[in-house]
């Protein structure tokens, strides 16, 4: 595409792009083109870290990928330097398993840990100091998420409720009541005015963040929800279930758009790419699939793993997919063709977690073998 012509086309539609900023927008488009033209490199194992004395539960990057965190059954969360593989600090204080962890990306200056001790803790990334202990749930906390604006934290619990907390004050703002079973997935939209919760009651609820009011119940799945996500522009919601299907919903109206079928096993994870054009699903049948969000057609089947796939994610560029499997390997796939690009081998037990950094040039894998591997 000719960048200048493209920007002139955009200018006709978009009054915000004035003559004074036209040059800058052209440069941005050219930079995007360069990025898309870059060759994807092969990943090599950089370091294997013996992270905790007891099994890992989770791993997560900060936005740049300079640091990552691990949660464990040993009741701690550890912060690691990606470049050196060194442990920077240990966050201690929970009375039970640290089950879920998150950075407040894109900022990355705070860490949240959710535990089986029914509390959530907010920590300083820099010092490891605990800012707040968030109490109120009456059962294990099994999912959590910061909003992108980094003003709120949401926690989901086995007590069937989710709670929204003010990050600065460490106070509960509202309890989201309405599910009849455990909440195991939650996710904010990018604008931060909506949150979805997925439950063992087979439904996903859409909530208004400002009021805590339930706006829609997404009903149709015949099994527990495993995963639920908004696309980037907040127009769509995708849900995955142990009923072997994935469903697409209109985020504004809560209406069912399409059921994505084809898997012969439970769907364990679903995600959108950053552009919201493609959906990837991971299944217990050992395959992953890619669907076009607009046509709802399956465009690629990712076949090759020898056991169930528990995690799937796109690289930020959207042209690669990473999967983590019980067959002890992670795989990289071409998102358009489904062709396997690389197998990341070396773990001695199932891999339950995998992630890219924001640039897409570092991968982290977490395994039941108690190690975390950094791949460059």
KAVEN-V121370 format. One record per backbone hydrogen bond with DSSP energy under -1.0 kcal/mol. CO is the residue of the C=O (numbers start at 0). NH is the residue of the N-H. If there is no record, write none. Layout:
CO_NH, CO_NH
This chain:
1_5, 2_6, 3_7, 4_8, 5_9, 6_10, 7_11, 9_13, 13_16, 15_17, 20_24, 21_25, 22_26, 23_27, 24_28, 25_29, 26_30, 27_31, 28_32, 29_33, 30_34, 31_35, 32_36, 43_375, 46_373, 48_50, 48_371, 54_72, 57_70, 59_68, 62_357, 65_81, 66_61, 67_79, 68_59, 69_77, 70_56, 70_57, 71_74, 71_97, 75_71, 76_90, 77_69, 78_87, 78_88, 79_67, 80_84, 85_80, 88_78, 90_76, 96_115, 99_113, 101_111, 102_104, 103_106, 103_107, 108_124, 109_103, 110_122, 111_101, 112_120, 113_98, 113_99, 114_117, 114_140, 118_114, 119_133, 120_112, 121_130, 121_131, 122_110, 123_127, 128_123, 131_121, 133_119, 139_157, 142_155, 144_153, 146_149, 150_166, 151_146, 152_164, 153_144, 154_162, 155_141, 155_142, 156_159, 156_182, 160_156, 161_175, 162_154, 163_172, 163_173, 164_152, 165_169, 170_165, 173_163, 175_161, 181_199, 184_197, 186_195, 192_208, 193_188, 194_206, 195_186, 196_204, 197_183, 197_184, 198_201, 198_224, 202_198, 203_217, 204_196, 205_214, 205_215, 206_194, 207_211, 212_207, 215_205, 216_218, 217_203, 223_241, 226_239, 228_237, 230_233, 234_250, 235_230, 236_248, 237_228, 238_246, 239_225, 239_226, 240_243, 240_266, 244_240, 245_259, 246_238, 247_256, 247_257, 248_236, 249_253, 254_249, 257_247, 259_245, 265_283, 268_281, 270_279, 272_275, 276_292, 277_272, 278_290, 279_270, 280_288, 281_267, 281_268, 282_285, 282_308, 286_282, 287_301, 288_280, 289_298, 289_299, 290_278, 291_295, 296_291, 299_289, 301_287, 307_325, 310_323, 312_321, 314_317, 318_334, 319_314, 320_332, 321_312, 322_330, 323_309, 323_310, 324_327, 324_350, 328_324, 329_343, 330_322, 331_340, 331_341, 332_320, 333_337, 338_333, 341_331, 343_329, 349_367, 352_365, 354_363, 361_356, 362_374, 363_354, 364_372, 365_351, 365_352, 366_369, 369_50, 370_366, 371_48, 372_364, 373_45, 373_46, 374_362
